[in-house]
């Protein structure tokens, strides 16, 4: 007759010897995350159309409706957030944007090129401290120190919100 402790010992020993199943190299698709457009809390702007947002980030518009100068802040090249802004808002590549700003600065069409910062915290602090600033962050990087602007009447997380970050495949 087999005793219960012996059966449990056999089961535990067998389980310890069995190799775990290998992890799949295919990652599950993550839902696309929104890209929040942020401004200084004192900025009266509440909503921008995609066309207006494009004119702002291409340097074609230099002042807000209240007369304050627009100051652009962007993440460093290569960041998924910046890639999303270039693709969906500016509709150009990194080199096209650089060329546009260089040409605009030389011709006087663009008065100031964007401030480039490395971290979401840096972008958020910059927008907080500069009254005319506009930038972008992932929604989880936004806090009460800045204001999220609606795009075409929608906020990040809305199904119709137009700015979605495409993560690079790893």
C-alpha positions as CSV (number, residue, x, y, z in Angstrom):
1,X,0.0,0.0,0.0
2,X,1.3,3.5,-1.0
3,X,1.3,6.1,1.6
4,X,0.2,9.7,0.8
5,X,3.4,11.3,1.8
6,X,5.3,9.1,-0.6
7,X,2.9,10.0,-3.5
8,X,3.3,13.7,-2.7
9,X,7.1,13.3,-2.7
10,X,7.0,11.6,-6.1
11,X,4.8,14.4,-7.6
12,X,7.0,17.2,-6.2
13,X,10.2,15.5,-7.5
14,X,8.7,14.9,-10.9
15,X,7.5,18.5,-11.1
16,X,11.0,19.8,-10.2
17,X,12.6,17.8,-12.9
18,X,10.3,18.8,-15.7
19,X,11.7,21.7,-17.7
20,X,9.6,24.8,-17.9
21,X,8.0,25.6,-21.2
22,X,10.1,28.1,-23.2
23,X,8.9,31.6,-23.3
24,X,7.5,32.7,-26.7
25,X,9.6,35.2,-28.6
26,X,6.5,36.7,-30.0
27,X,5.2,39.5,-27.8
28,X,1.5,40.2,-27.5
29,X,0.5,43.3,-29.3
30,X,0.1,46.2,-26.9
31,X,-2.7,48.6,-27.4
32,X,-1.5,51.8,-28.9
33,X,-1.0,54.5,-26.4
34,X,-2.1,58.1,-26.9
35,X,0.2,61.1,-27.2
36,X,-1.0,64.0,-25.0
37,X,-0.4,67.5,-26.3
38,X,0.3,69.8,-23.3
39,X,0.5,73.5,-22.7
40,X,1.2,75.7,-19.7
41,X,-1.8,75.9,-17.3
42,X,-2.2,79.7,-17.9
43,X,-2.7,79.2,-21.6
44,X,-6.4,79.7,-22.5
45,X,-6.3,77.2,-25.4
46,X,-8.5,74.2,-24.8
47,X,-8.7,72.6,-28.2
48,X,-6.7,72.5,-31.4
49,X,-7.5,71.0,-34.8
50,X,-4.9,68.7,-36.3
51,X,-4.3,71.5,-38.9
52,X,-3.7,74.1,-36.2
53,X,-1.4,71.7,-34.3
54,X,0.6,71.2,-37.5
55,X,1.0,74.9,-38.1
56,X,2.2,75.3,-34.5
57,X,4.8,72.4,-34.7
58,X,6.0,73.5,-38.1
59,X,6.7,77.0,-36.8
60,X,4.2,78.6,-39.1
61,X,2.3,80.1,-36.2
62,X,4.4,82.1,-33.7
63,X,1.8,83.4,-31.2
64,X,-1.2,82.2,-29.3
65,X,-4.5,84.0,-29.6
66,X,-3.7,85.9,-26.3
67,X,-0.5,87.3,-28.0
68,X,1.9,85.2,-26.1
69,X,4.8,83.8,-28.1
70,X,4.6,80.0,-28.8
71,X,7.6,78.1,-27.5
72,X,7.9,74.5,-28.8
73,X,9.5,71.7,-26.8
74,X,10.1,68.3,-28.2
75,X,11.7,65.0,-27.1
76,X,15.1,64.0,-28.5
77,X,15.2,62.3,-32.0
78,X,14.5,58.6,-32.0
79,X,11.9,58.7,-29.2
80,X,8.6,57.0,-30.1
81,X,6.7,60.1,-28.9
82,X,8.7,62.3,-31.3
83,X,8.3,59.8,-34.1
84,X,4.5,59.9,-33.6
85,X,4.5,63.7,-33.7
86,X,6.6,63.8,-36.9
87,X,4.5,61.1,-38.6
88,X,1.0,62.2,-37.6
89,X,1.3,66.0,-37.1
90,X,4.2,67.2,-39.2
91,X,3.9,64.5,-41.8
92,X,7.6,64.4,-42.4
93,X,10.8,62.6,-41.4
94,X,13.4,63.8,-38.9
95,X,15.7,65.0,-41.7
96,X,12.8,66.9,-43.4
97,X,11.9,68.6,-40.1
98,X,15.6,69.6,-39.5
99,X,15.8,71.0,-43.0
100,X,12.6,72.9,-42.6
101,X,13.7,74.6,-39.4
102,X,17.1,75.4,-40.8
103,X,15.6,76.9,-44.0
104,X,13.0,78.7,-42.0
105,X,15.5,80.2,-39.6
106,X,17.6,81.4,-42.6
107,X,14.6,83.0,-44.4
108,X,13.0,84.4,-41.3
109,X,9.8,82.3,-41.7
110,X,10.6,80.5,-38.5
111,X,11.9,82.7,-35.6
112,X,13.0,80.0,-33.1
113,X,13.6,76.2,-33.5
114,X,12.1,73.9,-30.9
115,X,13.7,73.3,-27.6
116,X,14.8,69.6,-27.4
117,X,14.8,67.8,-24.1
118,X,15.7,64.2,-23.1
119,X,13.1,63.2,-20.6
120,X,9.4,63.5,-20.1
121,X,10.0,65.1,-16.7
122,X,12.1,67.8,-18.5
123,X,9.4,68.5,-21.0
124,X,6.7,68.7,-18.3
125,X,8.8,71.1,-16.2
126,X,9.7,73.2,-19.2
127,X,6.0,73.6,-20.2
128,X,5.1,74.4,-16.5
129,X,7.7,77.1,-16.4
130,X,7.2,78.8,-19.8
131,X,3.8,80.4,-20.2
132,X,3.7,80.0,-24.1
133,X,5.1,76.5,-24.2
134,X,3.6,73.5,-26.0
135,X,4.9,70.0,-25.9
136,X,3.8,66.4,-25.8
137,X,4.0,63.5,-23.3
138,X,2.5,60.0,-22.8
139,X,-0.6,60.4,-20.6
140,X,1.0,58.7,-17.6
141,X,3.8,61.4,-17.7
142,X,1.2,64.2,-17.4
143,X,0.4,65.7,-14.0
144,X,-1.6,68.7,-12.7
145,X,1.3,71.1,-13.4
146,X,0.4,71.2,-17.1
147,X,-2.9,71.2,-19.2
148,X,-3.8,68.6,-21.8
149,X,-5.3,70.1,-25.0
150,X,-8.1,68.5,-26.9
151,X,-7.3,67.6,-30.5
152,X,-10.3,67.9,-32.8
153,X,-12.4,67.9,-29.7
154,X,-11.0,64.7,-28.2
155,X,-8.7,63.9,-25.2
156,X,-6.1,61.1,-25.1
157,X,-7.9,57.8,-24.4
158,X,-10.9,58.7,-26.5
159,X,-11.4,56.2,-29.3
160,X,-11.4,59.1,-31.8
161,X,-8.3,60.7,-30.5
162,X,-5.9,61.0,-33.5
163,X,-2.5,60.7,-31.9
164,X,-1.4,57.2,-31.2
165,X,2.2,56.1,-30.4
166,X,3.5,53.3,-32.5
167,X,6.1,51.4,-30.4
168,X,9.1,50.0,-32.2
169,X,9.2,46.3,-32.6
170,X,11.9,44.7,-30.5
